[in-house]
Each structure stands twice: as structure tokens, then as C-alpha cells.
């Protein structure tokens, strides 16, 4: 990046460090922070949407829909996150390719399952082998976002289901007595008031989601944990122009500071939001 970085062997001190920290791989590290923030920005509302759908289904008067909602909450919450991530991404990827295979290659006469191999025609591959690299990266990131949203949506559904049940029954009965339909009662009375009961649980879930972002590494996304391990490992002059010892301690310390700062900012914001939502309400969140 700097003109004096042309010959790393002549550098030392701050000049060496400035050149080292602006290499292409370090730029990928800095970009990966944006990847994590983008994941959180997309996953949080998506998980909330899954959660709201799951909670609404779990309290439905239609039995099959109610069973589905409760099963979604129970099954996803009962499986360890790491196991679900490793299984679901593969299953989801193969499901997409299977559907495309049925549409694009109807004349295929070979079994898709051949032992431990899953084989579809080239036109059904996702993404296509000749697709640009950014397509592969976006596809992998999209699978990761969907997986995160489904997993944390189940936890959000459990929180929202409890919050819906916490709204005083008397208010629902009053709305019904005034002639409101079930739909009107749900959207005008129940939903607006449930958030104050749900926010403490959703706040904890947001913190857990932040701490779970290193699982991106397991999903094949080059996140900050991947680059911290990659850049922090011992480098010799044979493989790099900027040799150094084992610096993983410092890289992971930087990640520790990043996560602590981010969670602290989140905590302050959520506390203020909680005070605003609970203002004037007779709840534990309203204070004294």
C-alpha cells in the first residue's frame, strides 16, 4: 500500500509493521469484520421473522399448524448448534441441487445417491462450476445466513411464545368484549404489548448470536476467526515477505477486544430500548 513497502527486507520498526498490517491478507481480515457485521444485520431480523412465525404457529387453533410450530421450537432448540450447522448446510445444499436436478435434467437415468456420493447433473450444481468466485462466496454466505436464522429463530420463537402468554388475559378479553375479531386482537393488542416481555429474552439471544458468529468458520466462510488463525500462525521467510513467530495470541486478543466492545455497545443500546418500551407500564422492566 505504501511506496516504501516495495522491499520488505529493508524495513524495520513502525515501517515494517505498517507494511505488514496493510498486506492483501490483512485487508481480507479487515473485510471479514464487515462479513460478520453483515451476517448479524441480516440474520437478526430473519431470525425474528422465523421466531414470530414459529410462535404464532405454536399458539394457533389449527392443530397441525400448532404441532408444527411446537415441533420446530423443540427440535431445533434440542440439537447442539454445531451439529445442526454441520448437518443442515449440507442437507440444504443437496436439497436445492436435487430440486434443480429434477427440473433441468429429467432424462437423467443414474441414481443420485451412489454410495456416499451425491451426484447430480452439471446444470443442477449450485453454484455452477464456471461461476465467478464471488458467486460461490455469496452462495455460501447465504446458506450460512439461512442456517443461523432457522436456528436462532427457534430460540426467538420460544421467547416470543412466552411473551405472548405473558400479556394479561384481561386485555384480550376486553378487546373481544368491544367486538374485535381474533385477528384484530392479535395485531392491535397482543403483538404491540408482547415486546416489553420479549425484549429481555431477545437481548440475551442477540448476545448469544454475536458469540456464535465464529461458527461461520465451520460453514466454509472466511470470517475473522479464520483469518486470525491464518495470519497469526508462524510465518517463515520461505513462505512470506513478513516472517514472524506464533502471533495467534495477539490476533485472538484483538478478536476478544472486538467482541467485548461490540457486546458492550449492544448492552447499552438494548438497556435504553428496554427503558423506552417499558415506560409507563407496570412491569419489572419499568423500574421503580
C-alpha positions as CSV (number, residue, x, y, z in Angstrom):
1,X,0.0,0.0,0.0
2,X,2.8,2.4,0.8
3,X,5.7,3.2,-1.6
4,X,8.4,2.1,0.9
5,X,6.8,-1.4,1.2
6,X,8.4,-2.5,-2.1
7,X,11.3,-4.2,-0.4
8,X,10.2,-5.7,2.9
9,X,13.7,-6.9,3.7
10,X,14.9,-3.3,4.2
11,X,12.1,-2.4,6.6
12,X,12.1,-2.4,10.4
13,X,10.2,-0.9,13.3
14,X,7.0,1.0,12.6
15,X,7.5,1.0,8.8
16,X,7.7,-2.8,8.9
17,X,4.6,-3.0,11.0
18,X,2.7,-0.6,8.7
19,X,3.5,-2.6,5.7
20,X,2.7,-5.9,7.4
21,X,-0.7,-4.7,8.5
22,X,-1.7,-3.5,5.0
23,X,-0.9,-6.7,3.1
24,X,-3.7,-8.2,0.9
25,X,-4.4,-10.9,3.5
26,X,-4.8,-8.3,6.2
27,X,-7.2,-6.5,4.0
28,X,-9.2,-9.8,3.8
29,X,-9.1,-9.8,7.7
30,X,-10.5,-6.3,7.9
31,X,-13.1,-7.2,5.3
32,X,-14.1,-10.2,7.3
33,X,-15.2,-7.9,10.2
34,X,-17.7,-6.5,7.7
35,X,-18.8,-10.0,6.8
36,X,-19.6,-10.7,10.5
37,X,-21.5,-7.4,10.9
38,X,-23.4,-8.1,7.7
39,X,-24.3,-11.6,9.0
40,X,-25.7,-10.1,12.2
41,X,-27.6,-7.3,10.3
42,X,-29.3,-9.9,8.1
43,X,-29.7,-12.8,10.5
44,X,-31.2,-10.8,13.4
45,X,-34.4,-9.7,11.5
46,X,-34.6,-13.0,9.7
47,X,-34.4,-15.0,12.9
48,X,-37.0,-12.7,14.4
49,X,-39.2,-13.4,11.4
50,X,-38.8,-17.1,11.8
51,X,-39.4,-16.7,15.6
52,X,-42.6,-14.8,15.1
53,X,-43.8,-17.3,12.6
54,X,-42.9,-20.2,14.9
55,X,-44.5,-18.6,18.0
56,X,-47.7,-17.7,16.0
57,X,-47.9,-21.3,14.7
58,X,-47.3,-22.7,18.2
59,X,-50.4,-20.9,19.6
60,X,-52.6,-21.5,16.5
61,X,-56.0,-23.0,16.9
62,X,-55.3,-25.2,13.9
63,X,-53.8,-28.4,15.3
64,X,-51.4,-29.4,12.5
65,X,-50.0,-25.8,12.4
66,X,-49.7,-25.8,16.2
67,X,-47.9,-29.1,16.2
68,X,-45.5,-27.9,13.5
69,X,-44.7,-24.7,15.5
70,X,-44.0,-26.6,18.7
71,X,-42.0,-29.3,16.9
72,X,-39.9,-26.6,15.2
73,X,-39.1,-25.0,18.6
74,X,-38.4,-28.2,20.4
75,X,-36.3,-30.0,17.7
76,X,-34.1,-27.1,16.7
77,X,-33.5,-26.0,20.3
78,X,-32.8,-29.6,21.3
79,X,-30.0,-30.1,18.8
80,X,-26.5,-28.7,19.6
81,X,-25.8,-25.7,17.3
82,X,-22.6,-27.1,15.9
83,X,-24.2,-30.4,15.0
84,X,-27.2,-28.6,13.4
85,X,-24.9,-26.2,11.4
86,X,-22.7,-29.1,10.1
87,X,-25.8,-31.2,9.1
88,X,-28.2,-28.6,7.9
89,X,-25.9,-26.7,5.5
90,X,-25.1,-30.0,3.7
91,X,-28.7,-31.1,3.7
92,X,-30.0,-27.7,2.4
93,X,-27.4,-27.6,-0.3
94,X,-28.3,-31.0,-1.5
95,X,-32.0,-30.3,-1.3
96,X,-31.5,-27.3,-3.6
97,X,-29.5,-29.3,-6.1
98,X,-32.0,-32.2,-6.0
99,X,-34.8,-29.8,-6.9
100,X,-32.8,-28.2,-9.7
101,X,-31.8,-31.7,-10.9
102,X,-35.4,-32.8,-11.3
103,X,-36.2,-29.7,-13.3
104,X,-33.1,-29.3,-15.5
105,X,-32.2,-33.0,-16.1
106,X,-35.5,-35.0,-16.3
107,X,-33.8,-37.6,-18.6
108,X,-31.1,-38.5,-16.1
109,X,-31.1,-42.3,-15.7
110,X,-28.5,-42.7,-13.0
111,X,-29.2,-42.8,-9.2
112,X,-28.4,-39.5,-7.4
113,X,-27.2,-41.4,-4.4
114,X,-24.3,-43.6,-5.3
115,X,-22.9,-45.0,-2.1
116,X,-21.7,-42.0,0.0
117,X,-21.7,-39.7,-3.1
118,X,-24.4,-37.2,-4.0
119,X,-24.2,-36.8,-7.8
120,X,-26.4,-34.5,-9.9
121,X,-26.0,-33.2,-13.5
122,X,-23.7,-30.3,-14.1
123,X,-26.6,-28.0,-14.8
124,X,-28.1,-28.6,-11.4
125,X,-24.9,-27.7,-9.4
126,X,-25.1,-24.8,-7.1
127,X,-23.3,-22.7,-7.9
128,X,-22.2,-23.7,-11.4
129,X,-18.6,-24.7,-11.7
130,X,-17.8,-21.9,-14.1
131,X,-19.5,-19.2,-11.9
132,X,-17.3,-16.4,-10.7
133,X,-15.7,-16.7,-7.3
134,X,-17.9,-14.1,-5.8
135,X,-21.0,-16.2,-6.7
136,X,-19.5,-19.1,-4.7
137,X,-18.9,-16.8,-1.7
138,X,-22.3,-15.2,-1.8
139,X,-24.0,-18.6,-2.1
140,X,-22.0,-20.0,0.9
141,X,-22.8,-16.9,2.9
142,X,-26.5,-17.1,2.0
143,X,-26.6,-20.7,3.3
144,X,-24.9,-19.6,6.5
145,X,-27.4,-16.8,7.0
146,X,-30.4,-19.1,6.4
147,X,-29.0,-21.7,8.8
148,X,-28.3,-19.1,11.5
149,X,-31.8,-17.7,11.0
150,X,-33.5,-21.0,11.4
151,X,-31.5,-22.0,14.5
152,X,-31.9,-18.7,16.3
153,X,-35.4,-18.3,15.0
154,X,-36.4,-21.4,17.1
155,X,-35.0,-19.7,20.3
156,X,-36.7,-16.4,19.3
157,X,-40.0,-18.4,18.8
158,X,-39.7,-19.8,22.3
159,X,-39.1,-16.3,23.7
160,X,-42.0,-14.7,21.8
161,X,-44.3,-17.6,22.6
162,X,-43.7,-16.9,26.3
163,X,-44.1,-13.2,25.8
164,X,-47.5,-13.7,24.1
165,X,-48.7,-15.8,27.0
166,X,-47.4,-13.1,29.5
167,X,-49.7,-10.4,28.1
168,X,-52.6,-10.1,30.7
169,X,-55.5,-12.2,29.6
170,X,-57.9,-9.5,30.8
171,X,-56.7,-7.2,28.0
172,X,-57.5,-9.8,25.4
173,X,-60.9,-10.4,26.9
174,X,-61.6,-6.6,27.0
175,X,-60.7,-6.3,23.3
176,X,-63.0,-9.2,22.4
177,X,-65.8,-7.6,24.5
178,X,-65.5,-4.5,22.4
179,X,-66.2,-6.6,19.3
180,X,-62.7,-7.0,18.0
181,X,-62.0,-10.1,15.9
182,X,-59.3,-12.6,16.8
183,X,-57.1,-11.1,14.0
184,X,-57.6,-7.5,15.3
185,X,-57.0,-8.6,18.9
186,X,-53.8,-10.3,17.9
187,X,-52.3,-7.4,15.9
188,X,-53.6,-4.4,17.9
189,X,-53.5,-5.7,21.4
190,X,-51.3,-8.8,21.8
191,X,-48.4,-8.0,19.4
192,X,-47.7,-4.4,20.5
193,X,-47.7,-5.3,24.2
194,X,-45.7,-8.6,24.0
195,X,-42.4,-6.8,23.0
196,X,-41.8,-5.5,26.5
197,X,-42.0,-9.0,27.9
198,X,-39.9,-10.5,25.0
199,X,-37.1,-7.9,24.9
200,X,-35.1,-9.3,27.9
201,X,-35.0,-12.8,26.3
202,X,-34.4,-11.4,22.8
203,X,-31.5,-9.3,24.2
204,X,-29.9,-12.4,25.6
205,X,-30.4,-14.1,22.3
206,X,-28.7,-11.3,20.5
207,X,-25.7,-11.7,22.7
208,X,-25.6,-15.4,22.0
209,X,-25.9,-14.7,18.3
210,X,-22.9,-12.4,18.4
211,X,-20.8,-15.1,20.2
212,X,-22.0,-17.7,17.7
213,X,-20.6,-15.8,14.6
214,X,-17.2,-17.7,14.8
215,X,-19.2,-20.8,13.7
216,X,-19.0,-19.2,10.2
217,X,-15.6,-20.8,10.0
218,X,-17.2,-24.2,10.2
219,X,-19.6,-23.3,7.3
220,X,-16.7,-22.5,5.0
221,X,-16.9,-18.7,5.2
222,X,-13.6,-17.0,5.7
223,X,-14.5,-15.0,8.8
224,X,-12.4,-13.2,11.4
225,X,-11.5,-16.4,13.2
226,X,-10.2,-18.0,10.0
227,X,-8.0,-15.0,9.2
228,X,-6.8,-14.6,12.8
229,X,-5.6,-18.2,12.8
230,X,-4.2,-17.9,9.3
231,X,-2.3,-14.7,9.9
232,X,-1.3,-15.4,13.5
233,X,0.4,-18.7,12.8
234,X,4.2,-18.9,12.5
235,X,5.5,-17.5,9.2
236,X,9.0,-18.0,7.8
237,X,10.9,-16.2,5.1
238,X,10.4,-19.1,2.8
239,X,6.6,-18.6,2.6
240,X,6.2,-14.8,3.2
241,X,7.9,-11.5,2.9
242,X,7.0,-10.7,6.5
243,X,8.2,-13.6,8.6
244,X,7.2,-13.7,12.3
245,X,6.7,-16.2,15.1
246,X,3.5,-17.5,16.5
247,X,1.3,-14.4,16.9
248,X,-2.0,-16.1,17.3
249,X,-2.3,-14.9,20.9
250,X,-2.3,-11.2,19.7
251,X,-4.7,-11.8,16.9
252,X,-7.2,-13.6,19.1
253,X,-6.7,-11.0,21.7
254,X,-7.8,-8.4,19.1
255,X,-10.9,-10.5,18.5
256,X,-11.6,-10.7,22.2
257,X,-11.5,-6.9,22.4
258,X,-13.7,-6.6,19.3
259,X,-16.4,-8.9,20.7
260,X,-16.3,-7.3,24.2
261,X,-16.7,-3.8,22.7
262,X,-19.5,-4.9,20.4
263,X,-21.4,-6.7,23.2
264,X,-21.0,-3.7,25.5
265,X,-22.4,-1.3,22.8
266,X,-25.3,-3.7,22.3
267,X,-26.0,-3.9,26.0
268,X,-26.2,-0.1,26.3
269,X,-28.5,0.1,23.3
270,X,-30.8,-2.7,24.5
271,X,-31.0,-1.2,28.0
272,X,-32.1,2.1,26.6
273,X,-34.6,0.4,24.3
274,X,-36.0,-1.6,27.2
275,X,-36.5,1.5,29.3
276,X,-38.3,3.2,26.4
277,X,-40.6,0.3,25.7
278,X,-41.4,-0.3,29.4
279,X,-42.0,3.4,30.2
280,X,-45.4,3.8,31.9
281,X,-46.1,0.0,32.1
282,X,-46.4,-1.9,35.3
283,X,-43.7,-4.5,34.6
284,X,-40.4,-5.4,36.0
285,X,-38.7,-3.6,33.1
286,X,-40.3,-0.3,34.0
287,X,-38.2,0.2,37.1
288,X,-39.4,1.8,40.3
